[in-house]
Amino acid sequence: MGTNTIVGEWLERCTKRPPSNVIGRVAKQIKNLLDDRIHPDDIRRGVANWMVKGADPSSIPSFVNQAMNAGGPRGNVIDIDSGQPLPGTDTTVSGWAAVAASFDKDSA
């Protein structure tokens, strides 16, 4: 599976052919990802997400990383028992989780 294959698949999904400069920049990003031994399916998912946003080709690695790592075993789950102070919404969520846990202890 090579750069040209993935770029070709991307071009097939484009409504209109992108400018040559954009194609070259996308190809460079995909080549770099393949050189980093990123699985082609992860690259495809990342490129699909990138296409939806219409972002700059330089952001493709971030979209690939998101496709690879979002929703994994831990996803966005935080470890409430870590003892670390949590900022903003995380603090609110951990506070409510602690309240819920206290009810569980009372009913046991």
Buried (B, 14 or more C-beta within 10 A) or exposed (E): EEBEEBBEBBEEEEEEEBEEEEBEBBBBBBBEBBEEEBEBEBBBBBBBBBBEEEEEBEEBBEBBBBBBEEEEEEEEEEEBEEEEEBEEEBEEEBEEEEEEEEEEEEEE
